[in-house]
Amino acid sequence: MIIRPISEWTLYKHRFLIAYSGLAVMVALLLTLYPNNLPPGLSSAEQQSIIDSHGLSFTQLPSAAQVVNLPFHALQKVTVDFLGVTPFGVRLPSLFFGALTILCLSFVIKRWFKINVAIVATMIIITSTWFLSLARLGTPDIMIPFWTSCLILCATYVSQQTKHWQIWKGLFGVSAALALYTPYMAYLFAATLIAAIAQPHLRYLIRQSSKVGLTIGTFFFLLLLVPLGWGVYKDPTLLREILAIPATIPEPLQFGRDILQALSNLLYPFNLSARETITPLLNIATATLVVIGGFRLLSDFHSVRAYVLLIWMALLVPIIGFAPQNLTVLFVPAMLVMTIGLNLIVRYWYKLFPINPYARIFGLLPLFILIFSVMQFGYQRYTFTMLYSIEAGQTFNPDGFLAQSMIKQVAKNVPITLVVAPKDKAFYQVIADSHPETVVITGDQSPIRQSAYLVAENQVAAVPQLGTALKLIISDRKDDALRFRFYQ
């Protein structure tokens, strides 16, 4: 009897197709499961993002305040208008850009490393607490890793002169222009330009480029920046926001403390918090891989990828000191450096075993268990933290979803008056605008018409004339579960 080697098995020959199909299913499940509880409500940043998106107009130039993160707010306006203030309505843009981020990153890693390393690294990234915190949050924070991964992917295809690399060069220009609407992205663009000037291969590609093509590309690049230029013209302080420069530059001693705080938020395992993002951002295993990859990156400084990553991280050091609480800009470089460390370990592990495929498979079992443990820990850490952490419960408020759900339950022709606190009126006005019969007032205003009333619990004392509530709207929280009272 002839024993066929493993490489001739049908499933083995299609292992990469199966793996990437599994990754696609995993991304879909991780981003869409339990939308009402992960996160458990809306944060203040999400509410502000909804307000900014709702105020956007597609028929005129945006105001200066609406220019920052314009692509994200344009998409969020569409989803909120169609789906309302629901978990998917608010977070669908983040889920979409999160999935695209993983797609771009997986292609980048596949071009930089062997496909088996790319699959394992992608699995670690999509199950990481950091990624899930960004992709499941309805704010523009996900745009930083998205534009970063997109620009690096385009630059990789251009530098390696792959098939249709001229098209990728055009996509790089479009992505770079749109990315400049997002804070921090100017630094990646600057790092890419510095690398293009300093790296011989990139200088060669620029010299070989068509002058006509560069002229046309520059024209469209500037055309896409017209709204941004308009916003900066109307409000010059907008430029500081795009560059993520604070209004007050910290003193050297305070700057040093902020750098240490940023490192603590990134790596220190005992710096535990659970707000919009969960710290530390990297678990111990991933942080170890990042350190290993960092040493390898320094030794490989002459390559194109090392040029871009090292220059970019050098430019980000002062910015991190200015904003130690927001380290989203480090997500993609941290994941790429982590993959470099993972690649070293996998290559070394393969050298420990003979070429015999059976021995190699059994030899890889401990590595598989380690990787599975890292993935499981990342996902469970995010899930259990968001479900059971007191800090998460204080950060995310379910009131917006509860009000939206209750208004939808009322008949369409029944007018509703929504009574809320003055500080919340702008947010609830977004909900009211999608229901023509709904009006928003504050507790210090007298009832203005005969209608059903949905009153926030903190405003009930201001409208005693409404009598007894027909229905109580409660949340699943242990404390202060009563959120609204419905009168009719």
N, C-alpha and C positions, 0 to 999 in steps of 0.2 A: 504494500500500500504506500502510495506517495503522499508524504506529508507536505502540504503547501505552506510556504512561509506566510507570516502574518500580512506582509505587504500585498499578497494576492487576494486577501479577503475582500469581498464587495464593500462591506461597511468601512473597512480600513481605507480603501481607495477614495471613499467619499467623506473621510473624517472631517476635513476642513469645511466642506459644505454643511455637514451636520452641525459642526461646532458653531458656525456663524448663524445658522438658522436658530440654534438654541440661544445664542446671544441676543438675537432680535426678539425672541419670545421673552427672554429674561428682562430686557429693557422695557418692553411693553407692560409686563406684570409689575415690575418695581415702580414704574412711574404712575400707574393708574389704580393699583389696589388701594382700597380704603381711603377714597378721596376726602371723606368727611372728617376723618380722624387723624390723618397724616398730611399736614399738621392739623391740630384740632381747633380750627377756626382761622380768623384773619388777624394778622399782626398789624400794628400801626403803619408800618412801611407798606404793607399790601393795600391798606385802605387809602393811603396817599397816592399810591400808584394807580389805583382805580379812579380816583378823582382826577389825576392828571390825564389819564387816558380818555376819560369821558369828556373832558373839556376840549379835546383835540378836534379840529375841523379839517375835513378833506377838501374844502373849497377855498381855503385861504392859507397864507403862510402862518406857521405856528408862532405863538408868542415866544418871547425869550425863555420863559420858564418851561415851555413844552419842548424845546429843542433837544435837551439832554435825553438820551435814550429814545429818540424819536422813532426808530424802526420798531422797538418793542411796544411802545405806547400805541402806535398805529394798529398793530395786530391785536393788542389787548382791547382796544376800543371796539373792534369788530366782534371779538368773542363775547365781551360783556353785553354788547347790544343784542346779540343773537341768543345767548344762553342765560343772560342775567347775572346777578351777583350770586353765582353758585360756585362750588369748588372747581368744576371744569371751566366755567365761564371766566373765572379770575386767573386760573393757573394753566389753562391750555397753552398760551404762548410760551410759558416756561417749560412745560412738558415737551412742546414741539422743538424749541431750541435746545433743550437738554438732550433729546434724542439725536438731533443733528450734531451736537457737540461730540457725543459718543461715536457717531458715524465718522466724523472728520478725524477724531483722535485715533480710532482703530485703523484708518487708512494711513495716517502718519506713522503709527507704530509698525504697521505692516511693511512700509517702505524702508524704515530704519532698521528693522530686525527681522529675524525669521518668523514665519507665520505662527509656529507653535508658541513662541514668546508673545507675539501680538495677541493671540487669543487669551492666554492666561492673564496678561496685563489688563486687557479690556474687561475681563471678568472681575478683577480686583477693583478696577475703577468704578464700574457701574454699581457695585455693591458697597462702595465706600460711603460712610456717613456724610462726608463732605459733599460728594456729588448729589446724593439724595436730598440733602438740606437745600442745595441750590436749585435743583431741577423741580422740586415740589413746592417751591415758594413763588407766589405770584408777584414778584418784583423783577426789575431789570437786572438783578445781579447775575443771572445766568448768561447775560449777553457778553460779559467779560470772557469767560471760558469759551463761549461759542465763537466770537470773533477771533480769539487767540488761536484756537484749533483750526479755524477756517484759513486764516492767513498763513499759518505754518504749513498746512497741507498744500496750499497753492505754491508757496515758496519752495517746498520740497519737490513738487513736480517740475517746477521751472528749473531749479538748480540741477536736478538729475536729467533734465531734457528728455522726459518721457514722451510717449506718443501724444500728439496734440498739445505739447507744452506751451505753444503760443496762446492757445485758448485759456490755459491755466494762468498765464500771465495777465490776460485781460480780466479774468475773474479776481485775480489778486488786486488789481487796481480798483475794481468795483467794491470789493470787500473792504479794502483799506479806507475808501472814502466813507462808506457807511459806518465802519468801525469807529471813525473819529467822532461820531455822535455819542460814544460811550466813554465815560471817564476811564483813565489809565491807558486807553488804547494808543494814544499818541506816543507813549514810550515804547511800545512794541514796534510801531512804525519807525520810530527813530532808531531803534536797535537794528531793524532790518536794513535801513539805509546805511548805517555805520558799517554793518557787516558786508553790505554790497560794495562799499568803498574799500574796505580793508582786506577782503578775501579775494585772492587772485581769480578763482574760477568764476565768482559772481561778477567781477569787473569785466571778464572776458565776455560773459553773456550780455552784459549791458552794451559793450562796444559792438557786438554783433547784431544788436536789435535794429529793426528798421526805424529810420528817423520819422517816416510818415506814421508808422504804427504808434511810436511814442507820442507824437504830436496829437493824434486822435485820442489816445488813451488819456493824455493830460487834460484834453478838453472835457471829456466825459467825467473825469475825476473831479475837476473843478465845478462842473455843472451839478454833480450830486452834493457838493458842499454848499450850494446856494442857501438852503435854509439855515445851515449852521452859521454861515457868514452873516446872514440877516440877524440871527439871534445875538451874535457877538456884537454886531453894530448897534443893536437896540440896547443891549445890556453887556458892557465889557466885562463885568464880573463873571459872566458865564464862562469865559475862557479859563478862569481859575477853577471853576467846577469841573470842566472837561479835563484839565490837567491834574485834578485832585489835590490842589494846593490849598491848605487851610488859610483862613483869613489872618490868623496870627501864627507866625513861625515860632516854634518852641525854642527855648534856650538849649545850649549844648547838653547840659546835665539832664534836662527833661527829655531831650531827644534820645539820649542814651537809655533812659528808663523806658521810653516808648519802644525802642528796638528790642529790649529784653522782654517787654510785655508781648510784643508781636511773636517772638520766639516761643514764649510760654503758651500763647494761644495756639501756636502751630504744633508744638511737640511735647510740652510738659504734661505727663500723664495724670498729674494730680490737680491740674487747672480745669476743673469740671464745671461746665455751665451748659444750659440748654435753653437758648433763646431762639432767635431765627436760625442761627447755625449752632452746631454743637461743638464745644471745645473739650479736649484738644482736637484740632482738625485732622491730625494724622494719628492713627494708633501706633503702638510700639513697633509692630512688625513692619508696617509701611514706612515709618520713620527710619528704621534700620536700613531698609532698601534704598531710601532716599540718600542716606549718608554714604552708603557703598557706591551708589550711582554718581554722587557728587565727586568722589575721589577719582572715579573713572573719567568723568567729564573733564576734570582739570588736566588729566594726563593726555586727553584727546583733543586739546584746545585748537589744533590746527584745522579740524574739520568744519564744514559749513554749519552743521547743527550745533556744534559746540560754540562757534563764533556767535550765533544768534542768541543761544540760551545764556551764555556767560555775559555778553554785553547787556542783554535785556535785564538779567537779574542785578547787574551792577547799577543800572539806571533805576531800578525799583527800590534799592536800599533806602534812599532818603524818603521816598514816598511811603514806604512801610512805616518809617518812623513817624510820619505825619498822621497816619491813620492805622494804629495797631489793632483796632477792632475789626477792620475790614481787610481781610487778606485774600479775597477772592481772586485777585490778580495773580496770586501765586499758584492757583490750582493746576493749570496746564503745565507750567514748568516743573512743578513738584511731581506730577504724574509721569512726565517724560523722564525725569531724572530717576524716579522710582523704577521705571521700566529698564533703564540702563543697568541699575543694580540687579534687577530680576534676571536680565539677560546674562550677567556675569555668573550668577548662581546656577542657572540652568545649564550653561555651557560647562561649568566646572563639574556639576553633578553628572553630566553625560560622560565626562572623562573618567569618572570613578568606576565605570562599568564597561565590560567588554562590548564588542560590536554585536554579539548575540542578542537578537531582539527580545527573546524571552527573559533573559537576565536583566536587560535594560528596563523592561516593563515592571518587573518586580522591584527593581532598584528605585524606580521612580515613585513607588507607592508612598514612601514617607514624604516626598516633596508634594505629592498630590494632597495628602492629609493636611500638610501645613497650609497650602494655598486654600483649600476648602475651609479650613478653620478661620483664616483671615477674612474670607468672603462672608462666612456666616456671622462672624463677630461684627463686621461693619453693618450689615443689614439689621441684625437684631439690636445693635446699639441705637440705631436711628429709630427703629420701630418702638422699642420699649421706652426710650427716652421721651418721644413725642406722646405716647399714650399715658405714661404714668408720672412724668416729672412735674413737680410743682412749678418750676420755672417756666416750662412749656405752657402749662395751664394759665399762668399769669401773662405770658407773652401773646398767646393766640386767643382771640375772643370770637365765640360762635354767633354773636348777636346778628351780624349781617346776614348770615345764611338762614337763621331762624326767621328773621323778618321777611326775607325774600320768599321763603317757603310758605309762610302764613298768608302773605298777600296773594300768592298764586292760588291758594285754596278758596279764596273768596270769589264769588261770581264776578265776571268781567264788568257787568253793568252796575255794580255796587260801588259807590264812592267810598274811599278810605282816607282817613286822616291819620298820619303817622306822627306821634308826639315823641320827640327825642331831646336830649340835652343840646344846648347851643353849639358845643364843640363838635358834635357828631352830625350836625345838620347837613354839611356839604357832602358827607359820605352817603347818608340816606337819601339825599336828593338824587343820586345816581339810580337808586332802586326805584324811586318815584317816577323818574323820567321814562322808564320803560313800561309804566302802567299809567295810562292817561287819566284814570279816575283817582289817582293817589296824590295827596298833598302832604308836604312835610311842614310841621310847625314845631316850635319849642314850647316848653312848659309854661313860660311866662306870657304866652299868647292865649287869648281866650278862644274856645272852640268857634269856628267860623261858619259852620254849615251842618246840616243834618246828614250824617254819614256814619259809617262804622269807624271805630277808633282803635288803633293799635298803639298802645302806650308803653314806652320803656319803663321798667320798674322804678328807675331812679327819678321818673317824672310823674308817678301816680299821685303823689301828694299835691302836685300843682293843679290837677284837674279833678277835684272831688265831686263835681257836679255830674260826672258820668255814671255814678252809681255802682252797681255790682257787675263785675266782669263776667262775660259769657264763657270765656275760655282763658286758661293760663298756659302760656308758652314757656316751657322749661328746657334747660340744657341737661347734659349728663354729668355736670360737675357736682362735687360733694358740697361745696359752699356756694351760696348765692345762685342757686340753680334757677330760680324764677327770674326770667329775663323780660318778658312782655305780658301785658294783659290786653285781651281783645274785648271790646264793647260793641254792642249792636242794638 
